[in-house]
């Protein structure tokens, strides 16, 4: 059963990479930073899943990977806040 975890991490990394490419394409079309923040978040997730799938991560270094993933989630939160921020009409 332990051989399944790296395979699943690789599959999720690939899916995150594809999502990053979609958001980069949308950003190129619209120049909206919302899509750039989402592309960054999915890119960080793809790299971290790849690291988790390929490397044997010890218990001491595992929190560093989750800190990087937290940075990706923070990018999503920042994107949503910036998108919903009221604009000044004047």
Backbone as a chain_set.jsonl record, in Angstrom:
{"seq": "XXXXXXXXXXXXXXXXXXXXXXXXXXXXXXXXXXXXXXXXXXXXXXXXXXXXXXXXXXXXXXXXXXXXXXXXXXXXXXXXXXXXXXXXXX", "coords": {"N": [[0.817, -1.2, 0.0], [2.095, 1.177, 0.518], [3.37, 1.973, -1.794], [1.524, 3.247, -3.305], [1.121, 5.848, -2.488], [3.245, 7.659, -3.443], [2.614, 7.554, -6.168], [0.02, 8.62, -6.248], [0.596, 11.187, -5.261], [2.135, 12.1, -7.39], [0.181, 12.121, -9.411], [-1.572, 14.087, -8.447], [0.195, 16.219, -8.467], [0.611, 16.499, -11.221], [-1.988, 17.228, -12.011], [-2.247, 19.657, -10.642], [-0.257, 21.093, -11.946], [-1.308, 21.239, -14.539], [-3.603, 22.759, -13.994], [-2.312, 25.103, -13.217], [-1.213, 25.871, -15.686], [-3.569, 26.428, -17.131], [-4.572, 28.634, -15.662], [-2.471, 30.435, -16.115], [-2.783, 30.822, -18.845], [-5.293, 32.08, -18.889], [-4.576, 34.383, -17.484], [-2.791, 35.563, -19.284], [-4.559, 36.254, -21.309], [-6.331, 38.061, -20.094], [-4.889, 39.711, -18.374], [-5.424, 39.931, -15.68], [-4.663, 40.021, -12.316], [-5.701, 38.194, -10.566], [-5.819, 35.648, -11.77], [-3.114, 35.19, -12.024], [-2.25, 34.964, -9.368], [-3.625, 32.622, -8.665], [-2.408, 30.835, -10.454], [0.194, 30.865, -9.435], [-0.314, 29.71, -6.911], [-1.187, 27.108, -7.591], [1.091, 26.244, -8.91], [2.997, 26.183, -6.837], [1.802, 24.196, -5.301], [2.008, 22.028, -7.069], [4.801, 21.674, -7.235], [5.41, 21.076, -4.565], [3.94, 18.718, -4.163], [5.272, 17.093, -5.954], [7.797, 16.994, -4.769], [7.097, 15.702, -2.382], [6.328, 13.262, -3.465], [8.637, 12.247, -4.7], [10.845, 12.433, -2.971], [12.138, 11.181, 0.104], [10.784, 12.393, 2.784], [11.712, 13.616, 5.866], [10.503, 13.627, 9.268], [11.281, 15.974, 10.437], [11.688, 17.841, 8.399], [9.295, 17.98, 7.095], [7.328, 19.954, 7.938], [8.276, 22.252, 6.609], [7.559, 21.858, 3.963], [4.816, 22.002, 4.174], [4.6, 24.646, 4.975], [5.289, 25.957, 2.627], [3.131, 25.166, 1.083], [1.136, 26.445, 2.525], [1.763, 29.051, 1.848], [0.928, 29.048, -0.79], [-1.85, 28.743, -0.437], [-2.301, 31.122, 0.899], [-1.82, 32.895, -1.172], [-4.068, 32.403, -2.755], [-6.078, 33.342, -1.048], [-5.353, 36.047, -0.89], [-5.741, 36.773, -3.563], [-8.531, 36.491, -3.806], [-9.434, 38.378, -1.939], [-8.376, 40.734, -3.069], [-9.806, 40.777, -5.466], [-12.427, 41.142, -4.639], [-12.387, 43.576, -3.427], [-13.692, 46.798, -2.881], [-13.986, 49.251, -5.449], [-12.917, 52.6, -5.974], [-15.147, 54.997, -7.142], [-14.378, 57.463, -8.036]], "CA": [[0.0, 0.0, 0.0], [2.934, 2.364, 0.607], [3.776, 2.379, -3.13], [0.445, 4.001, -3.917], [1.198, 7.255, -2.073], [3.996, 8.468, -4.406], [1.876, 7.618, -7.438], [-1.064, 9.583, -6.076], [1.215, 12.51, -5.185], [2.493, 12.461, -8.761], [-1.042, 12.444, -10.15], [-2.047, 15.389, -7.973], [1.16, 17.208, -8.958], [0.31, 16.724, -12.63], [-3.244, 17.969, -12.086], [-1.966, 21.03, -10.218], [0.517, 21.716, -13.012], [-2.249, 21.552, -15.627], [-4.409, 23.888, -13.531], [-1.448, 26.279, -13.296], [-1.131, 26.274, -17.094], [-4.84, 27.058, -17.491], [-4.649, 29.959, -15.063], [-1.527, 31.301, -16.822], [-3.396, 31.19, -20.123], [-6.321, 33.079, -18.614], [-3.895, 35.617, -17.119], [-2.268, 36.179, -20.512], [-5.673, 36.813, -22.078], [-7.038, 39.143, -19.398], [-3.956, 40.498, -17.557], [-6.005, 40.064, -14.35], [-3.746, 39.408, -11.358], [-6.42, 37.099, -9.918], [-5.386, 34.401, -12.394], [-1.696, 35.023, -11.736], [-2.158, 34.451, -7.999], [-4.055, 31.226, -8.682], [-1.362, 30.065, -11.129], [1.271, 30.714, -8.461], [-0.727, 28.76, -5.875], [-1.175, 25.749, -8.135], [2.48, 25.901, -9.187], [3.608, 25.796, -5.561], [1.242, 22.899, -4.922], [2.582, 21.006, -7.948], [6.189, 21.421, -6.834], [5.433, 20.42, -3.259], [3.483, 17.326, -4.334], [6.352, 16.379, -6.614], [8.814, 16.748, -3.741], [6.578, 14.663, -1.481], [6.27, 11.992, -4.173], [9.949, 11.742, -5.101], [11.832, 12.415, -1.896], [11.73, 10.685, 1.418], [10.794, 13.568, 3.642], [11.757, 13.234, 7.271], [9.525, 14.309, 10.122], [11.785, 17.297, 10.78], [11.579, 18.76, 7.26], [7.943, 17.982, 6.537], [6.634, 21.237, 8.12], [8.7, 23.224, 5.602], [6.745, 21.635, 2.768], [3.486, 22.517, 4.449], [4.694, 26.105, 4.972], [5.219, 26.374, 1.227], [1.741, 24.978, 0.663], [0.377, 27.525, 3.16], [1.991, 30.243, 1.029], [0.029, 28.926, -1.942], [-3.211, 29.05, 0.005], [-2.338, 32.561, 1.184], [-1.947, 33.569, -2.466], [-5.475, 32.305, -3.158], [-6.842, 34.256, -0.189], [-5.038, 37.413, -1.323], [-6.402, 36.991, -4.851], [-9.968, 36.663, -3.578], [-9.629, 39.665, -1.264], [-8.13, 41.809, -4.04], [-10.873, 40.778, -6.47], [-13.672, 41.608, -4.028], [-12.178, 44.88, -2.825], [-14.48, 47.818, -3.588], [-13.213, 50.233, -6.206], [-13.348, 53.993, -5.799], [-15.721, 55.473, -8.405], [-13.951, 58.802, -8.396]], "C": [[0.856, 1.258, 0.0], [3.416, 2.836, -0.764], [2.729, 3.234, -3.816], [0.584, 5.497, -3.627], [2.043, 8.089, -3.035], [3.292, 8.605, -5.757], [0.744, 8.63, -7.349], [-0.534, 11.009, -5.943], [1.626, 12.992, -6.574], [1.278, 12.845, -9.587], [-1.594, 13.803, -9.736], [-1.106, 16.497, -8.432], [0.896, 17.528, -10.423], [-0.967, 17.541, -12.793], [-3.05, 19.427, -11.666], [-1.175, 21.779, -11.279], [-0.382, 22.11, -14.185], [-3.141, 22.728, -15.23], [-3.595, 25.176, -13.576], [-1.348, 26.78, -14.735], [-2.416, 26.943, -17.562], [-4.933, 28.47, -16.934], [-3.652, 30.92, -15.701], [-2.082, 31.731, -18.178], [-4.469, 32.25, -19.925], [-5.696, 34.416, -18.234], [-3.343, 36.328, -18.355], [-3.371, 36.823, -21.329], [-6.264, 38.055, -21.426], [-6.116, 40.107, -18.659], [-4.517, 40.788, -16.167], [-5.115, 39.323, -13.358], [-4.391, 38.255, -10.584], [-5.923, 35.755, -10.461], [-3.905, 34.137, -12.134], [-1.484, 34.476, -10.329], [-2.568, 32.972, -7.946], [-3.018, 30.342, -9.373], [-0.181, 29.832, -10.188], [0.918, 29.654, -7.425], [-0.692, 27.327, -6.39], [0.239, 25.312, -8.509], [3.212, 25.461, -7.934], [3.1, 24.422, -5.134], [1.838, 21.781, -5.777], [4.003, 20.657, -7.531], [6.239, 20.672, -5.506], [4.949, 18.979, -3.344], [4.549, 16.487, -5.009], [7.46, 16.046, -5.622], [8.351, 15.65, -2.791], [6.564, 13.297, -2.157], [7.638, 11.389, -4.456], [10.923, 11.565, -3.946], [11.252, 11.761, -0.647], [11.882, 11.842, 2.394], [10.757, 13.111, 5.092], [10.741, 14.047, 8.066], [9.972, 15.72, 10.474], [11.589, 18.3, 9.646], [10.176, 18.834, 6.679], [7.197, 19.292, 6.789], [7.051, 22.307, 7.116], [7.896, 23.08, 4.318], [5.345, 22.19, 2.991], [3.476, 24.032, 4.586], [4.634, 26.643, 3.551], [3.799, 26.228, 0.7], [0.842, 26.044, 1.281], [0.568, 28.841, 2.401], [1.118, 30.212, -0.224], [-1.41, 29.246, -1.577], [-3.355, 30.525, 0.353], [-2.459, 33.357, -0.105], [-3.384, 33.519, -2.968], [-6.328, 33.266, -2.341], [-6.602, 35.699, -0.607], [-5.734, 37.728, -2.646], [-7.891, 37.252, -4.67], [-10.242, 38.002, -2.913], [-9.429, 40.817, -2.242], [-9.245, 41.908, -5.066], [-12.163, 41.361, -5.91], [-13.55, 42.961, -3.348], [-12.99, 45.919, -3.597], [-13.562, 48.825, -4.294], [-13.77, 51.619, -5.959], [-13.894, 54.529, -7.118], [-15.181, 56.831, -8.836], [-12.538, 58.888, -8.542]], "O": [[0.406, 2.305, -0.465], [3.833, 3.987, -0.897], [3.027, 3.885, -4.817], [0.195, 6.322, -4.454], [1.592, 9.166, -3.425], [3.37, 9.649, -6.404], [0.535, 9.412, -8.277], [-1.148, 11.943, -6.458], [1.477, 14.172, -6.891], [1.335, 13.788, -10.376], [-2.034, 14.581, -10.583], [-1.556, 17.597, -8.753], [0.95, 18.69, -10.827], [-1.02, 18.447, -13.625], [-3.628, 20.329, -12.272], [-1.396, 22.971, -11.491], [-0.228, 23.19, -14.755], [-3.406, 23.604, -16.053], [-4.123, 26.229, -13.932], [-1.395, 27.986, -14.974], [-2.367, 27.921, -18.309], [-5.325, 29.397, -17.642], [-3.948, 32.108, -15.823], [-1.876, 32.866, -18.608], [-4.552, 33.207, -20.695], [-6.211, 35.469, -18.609], [-3.42, 37.553, -18.457], [-3.139, 37.842, -21.98], [-6.656, 38.995, -22.117], [-6.529, 41.224, -18.347], [-4.135, 41.776, -15.54], [-4.841, 38.135, -13.532], [-3.684, 37.428, -10.009], [-5.642, 34.837, -9.691], [-3.49, 32.982, -12.034], [-0.629, 33.616, -10.121], [-1.932, 32.172, -7.261], [-2.771, 29.22, -8.929], [0.377, 28.736, -10.145], [1.742, 28.801, -7.096], [-0.217, 26.429, -5.695], [0.554, 24.124, -8.431], [3.961, 24.484, -7.956], [3.871, 23.586, -4.664], [2.14, 20.703, -5.263], [4.369, 19.483, -7.478], [7.025, 19.738, -5.346], [5.491, 18.106, -2.667], [4.72, 15.312, -4.685], [7.999, 14.94, -5.637], [9.131, 14.766, -2.435], [6.767, 12.279, -1.495], [7.794, 10.168, -4.455], [11.736, 10.641, -3.951], [10.047, 11.794, -0.395], [12.994, 12.209, 2.773], [9.896, 12.329, 5.495], [10.195, 15.035, 7.574], [9.14, 16.574, 10.777], [11.351, 19.481, 9.899], [9.909, 19.691, 5.837], [6.468, 19.724, 5.896], [6.253, 23.189, 6.799], [7.589, 24.074, 3.66], [4.759, 22.783, 2.086], [2.445, 24.657, 4.338], [4.002, 27.669, 3.298], [3.322, 27.08, -0.05], [-0.107, 26.501, 0.643], [-0.355, 29.652, 2.318], [0.626, 31.252, -0.662], [-2.107, 29.937, -2.319], [-4.412, 31.116, 0.128], [-3.131, 34.388, -0.132], [-3.869, 34.492, -3.546], [-7.207, 33.933, -2.887], [-7.543, 36.491, -0.672], [-6.256, 38.828, -2.827], [-8.449, 38.141, -5.314], [-11.19, 38.693, -3.287], [-10.211, 41.768, -2.252], [-9.597, 43.008, -5.492], [-12.914, 42.009, -6.638], [-14.514, 43.443, -2.753], [-12.98, 45.923, -4.828], [-12.503, 49.19, -3.783], [-14.973, 51.783, -5.757], [-13.18, 54.52, -8.121], [-15.515, 57.298, -9.925], [-12.012, 59.958, -8.845]]}, "num_chains": 1, "name": "protein.A"}
